Amino acid sequence: MTTEHTEQNVAGLEERFQTRIDAEEKIEPKDWMPEKYRQNLIRQISQHAHSEVIGMQPEGNWITRAPSLHRKCILLAKVQDEGGHGLYLYSAAETLGASREEMIDALHAGRAKYASIFNYPALTWADIGAIGWLVDGAAIVNQVSLQRTSYGPYARGMVRICKEESFHQRQGYHIMMTLARGTEEQKAMAQDSLNRFWWPSLMMFGPHDAESAHSAQSMKWKIKRQSNDELRQKFVDQTVKQAEVIGLTMPDPELKWNEERGHYDFGEIDWEEFNRVISGDGPCNRQRLAHHVRAHEEGQWVRDAITAYEAKKRQRNDRQAA
């Protein structure tokens, strides 16, 4: 077959693929897909998985310091949920041909990214509330639309993840509400946490659409269903009202309701800080990655034991079948 015929065949396959996307058909692992679609998905899903796992660290550090047994149990369950989300997502990426080892190696080598928000420290108990309310709240805004993403395994995984993340958001908001209605010191702690986590939460949605390297193509393939700026605006609109209910003040002097747009106007994000953090120079980048590398190395014996057990089981099954 000539190169011309091969290119014609690929063009035809790509056209049929886009027709399926436009018709809202789900793409499954064994279906034909453009290589760039596959790579785009691996990048996004693995980044999502890394974020879930790295995100366990700031909250995990507070399990032993939670103010009551009730709060401790809730936080422990939440951290376990995040680990499970990471496993769902790594498994979804593996259906595209990426191996778990390759994805973890890319993270450790700095070739893969995770959500910039997890490079900020959790200094007080209120920060655990802010992470649940703001960080998980921002994640839900993004992930609800991902339940309709074009790749089947990713979409189905997001259904369960969204259900659990909505619980995480509510428990975080409850922590902030309890503190805001407590003593003056407790309310000040909640306000300080909101002040520190608000802008990094807005950064979670990524750069403006015009400056995003992947947004336009991801929208065309319906990997993403809404743009970065649309999702960020939705998050601002719902969160401002939630803050008002519990008596906290948004740390943005430019925040105001725009009657004509039907949305809140808000100040400009510090994009220099955003770029600095995603480039590895945030408050906790090195700490977060070093901790993950150490935990991965210390868990090698578990992976070795599982591999050895599976090998023995296959040998036993082969002997029985012979």
Buried (B, 14 or more C-beta within 10 A) or exposed (E): EEEEEEEEEEEEEBEEBBEBBEEEBBBEBEEEBBEEBBEBBBBBBBBBBBBBBBBBBBBBBBBEEBEEEEBBEBBBEBBEBBEBBBBBBBBBBBBBEBEBEBBBEBBBEEEBBBBBBBBBBBEBBBBBBBBBBBBBBBBBBBBBBBBEBBBBBBBBBBEBBBEBBBBBBBBBBBBBBBBBEEEEEBBEBBBBBBBBBBBBBBBBBBBBBEEBEEBEBBBEBBBBBBBBBBBBBBBBBEBBEBBEEBEBEBBBEEBEEEEEEEEBEBEEBBEEBBEBBBEEEBEBBEEBBEBBEEEBEEEEEEEEEEEEEEEEEEEEEEEEEE
